[in-house]
Amino acid sequence: MTSDVAFPDRFTEIDELTRPDHYWLTDDDRCYFLGEYTAGRGYSYSQTNQLILNFKKSLDRQGKPEWHYKQSALLQAAASFRRALGKDPPAHVFVPMPPSKARGDPLHDD
């Protein structure tokens, strides 16, 4: 993906139709997301897949030609959140996904 404009610029709410896909959420939870990742479908399946897979590049790829895709994905995700939140964002709690490696692991990506 070459432009952050192609990524969604507004949040989608998980509602009663999509809540069954997220069994850990209760009816009282209000949860929003930008883009939808489809596991096992690869980079070309969707712009969200491309962004997520580039963002997930492991630290062992640092210094290699493809590393710039991870850096670009980070900037693109930040720009998408900035656009979606607008100039006066409401008070929300953002829950980041934990990294897949423990802090002591050389591939831990904070």
The 8 nearest C-alpha neighbors of each residue, nearest first, counted from 0:
[[1, 2, 46, 49, 50, 3, 5, 72],
 [0, 2, 3, 5, 71, 4, 75, 72],
 [3, 1, 4, 0, 5, 75, 6, 71],
 [2, 4, 75, 5, 6, 79, 78, 1],
 [3, 5, 2, 6, 7, 8, 79, 75],
 [6, 4, 3, 2, 7, 46, 0, 8],
 [5, 7, 4, 3, 8, 46, 79, 47],
 [8, 6, 9, 33, 34, 5, 79, 4],
 [7, 9, 83, 79, 82, 6, 10, 33],
 [10, 8, 83, 7, 11, 33, 82, 84],
 [9, 11, 33, 32, 31, 83, 12, 8],
 [12, 10, 31, 32, 33, 13, 9, 34],
 [13, 11, 31, 30, 14, 10, 32, 29],
 [12, 14, 30, 17, 18, 31, 11, 15],
 [13, 15, 17, 16, 18, 12, 29, 30],
 [14, 16, 18, 17, 13, 19, 26, 12],
 [17, 15, 14, 18, 19, 13, 20, 12],
 [16, 18, 14, 19, 20, 13, 15, 21],
 [17, 19, 21, 15, 20, 14, 16, 13],
 [20, 18, 21, 22, 17, 16, 15, 24],
 [21, 19, 18, 17, 22, 16, 23, 13],
 [22, 20, 18, 19, 23, 24, 17, 13],
 [21, 23, 19, 24, 20, 18, 25, 17],
 [22, 24, 21, 25, 18, 19, 20, 28],
 [25, 23, 22, 21, 28, 26, 18, 27],
 [24, 26, 27, 28, 23, 22, 18, 29],
 [25, 27, 28, 24, 15, 29, 18, 14],
 [28, 26, 25, 29, 24, 30, 14, 15],
 [29, 27, 25, 26, 24, 30, 13, 14],
 [30, 28, 27, 31, 13, 12, 26, 14],
 [29, 31, 13, 12, 28, 32, 14, 24],
 [32, 30, 12, 11, 10, 13, 29, 33],
 [33, 31, 10, 11, 34, 12, 30, 35],
 [34, 32, 10, 7, 11, 9, 35, 31],
 [35, 33, 47, 7, 32, 36, 6, 11],
 [34, 36, 47, 37, 33, 48, 32, 45],
 [35, 37, 48, 47, 38, 34, 51, 45],
 [38, 36, 40, 48, 35, 39, 44, 45],
 [39, 37, 40, 36, 41, 48, 44, 35],
 [38, 40, 41, 37, 44, 42, 48, 36],
 [41, 39, 38, 44, 37, 42, 43, 48],
 [42, 40, 43, 44, 39, 48, 49, 38],
 [41, 43, 49, 48, 44, 52, 45, 40],
 [42, 44, 45, 41, 49, 48, 46, 40],
 [45, 43, 42, 40, 41, 48, 46, 49],
 [46, 44, 48, 47, 43, 49, 42, 36],
 [45, 47, 49, 48, 50, 6, 0, 44],
 [46, 48, 50, 45, 49, 34, 36, 35],
 [49, 47, 45, 36, 51, 42, 46, 50],
 [48, 50, 42, 46, 47, 52, 51, 53],
 [49, 51, 47, 53, 48, 72, 52, 54],
 [52, 50, 54, 48, 53, 49, 47, 55],
 [51, 53, 55, 49, 54, 50, 48, 56],
 [52, 54, 69, 50, 55, 51, 56, 68],
 [53, 55, 69, 51, 72, 52, 56, 50],
 [56, 54, 52, 53, 51, 57, 69, 50],
 [57, 55, 53, 54, 69, 52, 58, 60],
 [56, 58, 59, 60, 55, 106, 61, 108],
 [57, 59, 60, 61, 106, 56, 108, 107],
 [58, 60, 57, 61, 106, 56, 62, 63],
 [61, 59, 58, 63, 57, 66, 62, 56],
 [62, 60, 58, 66, 63, 59, 57, 65],
 [61, 63, 60, 66, 64, 65, 59, 67],
 [62, 64, 61, 60, 65, 66, 67, 59],
 [65, 63, 66, 62, 67, 60, 61, 68],
 [64, 66, 67, 63, 68, 60, 69, 61],
 [67, 65, 68, 61, 69, 63, 64, 60],
 [66, 68, 70, 69, 65, 71, 64, 63],
 [69, 67, 71, 66, 70, 53, 65, 72],
 [70, 68, 54, 53, 72, 67, 71, 66],
 [71, 69, 67, 73, 68, 72, 74, 66],
 [70, 72, 68, 74, 69, 73, 67, 75],
 [73, 71, 75, 69, 54, 74, 70, 50],
 [72, 74, 70, 76, 75, 71, 54, 77],
 [75, 73, 77, 71, 72, 76, 78, 70],
 [74, 76, 72, 3, 78, 77, 73, 71],
 [75, 77, 79, 73, 78, 74, 72, 80],
 [78, 76, 74, 80, 79, 75, 81, 73],
 [79, 77, 81, 75, 76, 80, 74, 82],
 [80, 78, 76, 82, 81, 77, 8, 83],
 [79, 81, 83, 77, 82, 78, 84, 76],
 [80, 82, 78, 84, 79, 83, 77, 85],
 [83, 81, 79, 85, 80, 84, 8, 78],
 [84, 82, 9, 8, 80, 85, 81, 79],
 [85, 83, 88, 81, 82, 80, 86, 87],
 [86, 84, 82, 83, 87, 88, 81, 80],
 [85, 87, 88, 84, 81, 82, 83, 89],
 [86, 88, 85, 89, 84, 90, 81, 83],
 [89, 87, 84, 85, 86, 90, 91, 83],
 [90, 88, 91, 87, 84, 85, 86, 92],
 [89, 91, 88, 92, 87, 93, 84, 85],
 [92, 90, 89, 93, 88, 94, 84, 30],
 [91, 93, 94, 90, 95, 89, 30, 29],
 [94, 92, 95, 91, 96, 90, 30, 31],
 [93, 95, 92, 96, 97, 91, 30, 31],
 [96, 94, 93, 97, 98, 92, 109, 32],
 [95, 97, 98, 94, 99, 93, 109, 55],
 [96, 98, 95, 99, 100, 109, 94, 101],
 [99, 97, 100, 108, 96, 109, 107, 101],
 [98, 100, 97, 101, 107, 108, 96, 106],
 [99, 101, 107, 98, 104, 106, 102, 108],
 [100, 102, 104, 103, 107, 99, 98, 106],
 [103, 101, 104, 107, 100, 105, 108, 109],
 [102, 104, 101, 105, 107, 100, 106, 108],
 [103, 105, 107, 106, 101, 102, 100, 108],
 [104, 106, 107, 103, 102, 58, 100, 108],
 [105, 107, 104, 58, 108, 100, 57, 59],
 [108, 106, 100, 104, 105, 102, 101, 109],
 [109, 107, 106, 98, 58, 100, 57, 99],
 [108, 107, 98, 102, 97, 100, 106, 101]]
